[in-house]
Amino acid sequence: MLKKTLAILGVLAFVLVSSLGFAAEKKWYVTKDKNNVCYVKQVANPKNPVAGPFDKKADAQKAKTEKCPKKSKS
């Protein structure tokens, strides 16, 4: 019973640590599409970055309003 509980706790700890490590790699970027419309996205590797990386979405939104005043979508 104790071995089973320790095994379950070990698996849960591994899953939590793995998911936090995966989420930590993604940053917020301001990107443009082919129609020059700006977006704020949370990705690991952006294709057309205009600004970034940012740790917080609010910082990316602020940069979006500065860099892309026209045709902006969130």
C-alpha positions as CSV (number, residue, x, y, z in Angstrom):
1,M,0.0,0.0,0.0
2,L,2.8,2.4,0.9
3,K,4.7,1.6,-2.3
4,K,1.6,2.2,-4.4
5,T,1.0,5.6,-2.7
6,L,4.6,6.7,-3.2
7,A,4.5,5.6,-6.9
8,I,1.3,7.6,-7.4
9,L,2.8,10.7,-5.7
10,G,5.9,10.3,-7.8
11,V,4.0,10.2,-11.0
12,L,1.9,13.2,-10.0
13,A,5.0,15.2,-9.1
14,F,6.6,14.3,-12.5
15,V,3.4,15.4,-14.4
16,L,3.2,18.7,-12.5
17,V,6.9,19.6,-13.0
18,S,6.8,18.6,-16.7
19,S,3.7,20.7,-17.4
20,L,5.2,23.7,-15.7
21,G,8.5,23.3,-17.6
22,F,6.6,23.2,-20.9
23,A,4.5,26.3,-20.1
24,A,7.6,28.2,-19.0
25,E,9.0,28.0,-22.5
26,K,6.1,29.9,-24.2
27,K,6.4,33.7,-24.2
28,W,4.0,36.3,-25.5
29,Y,4.8,37.8,-28.9
30,V,3.2,40.4,-31.2
31,T,3.0,38.9,-34.7
32,K,1.7,40.0,-38.1
33,D,-0.1,37.9,-40.6
34,K,0.1,38.2,-44.4
35,N,-2.6,41.0,-44.3
36,N,-0.5,43.0,-41.9
37,V,-3.0,42.4,-39.0
38,C,-1.3,42.3,-35.6
39,Y,-2.1,39.6,-33.0
40,V,-0.9,38.8,-29.5
41,K,0.0,35.1,-29.3
42,Q,1.7,32.8,-26.7
43,V,4.0,30.6,-28.7
44,A,7.5,29.0,-28.3
45,N,8.7,30.0,-31.8
46,P,6.9,32.9,-33.6
47,K,6.9,33.1,-37.4
48,N,6.6,36.8,-38.0
49,P,7.4,38.6,-34.7
50,V,6.9,42.3,-34.5
51,A,7.8,42.6,-30.8
52,G,8.6,40.3,-28.0
53,P,9.2,38.1,-26.1
54,F,7.2,39.2,-23.2
55,D,6.5,37.4,-19.9
56,K,3.0,38.9,-19.5
57,K,0.2,39.3,-21.9
58,A,-0.5,42.9,-20.7
59,D,3.0,43.9,-21.8
60,A,2.5,42.4,-25.2
61,Q,-0.9,44.2,-25.6
62,K,0.9,47.5,-24.8
63,A,3.5,46.8,-27.4
64,K,0.9,45.9,-29.9
65,T,-0.8,49.3,-29.5
66,E,2.5,51.0,-30.0
67,K,3.8,49.0,-33.0
68,C,0.5,48.3,-34.8
69,P,-1.9,51.2,-34.3
70,K,-4.1,50.1,-37.4
71,K,-5.9,46.9,-38.2
72,S,-5.3,45.3,-34.8
73,K,-7.1,42.2,-33.6
74,S,-6.5,40.2,-30.4
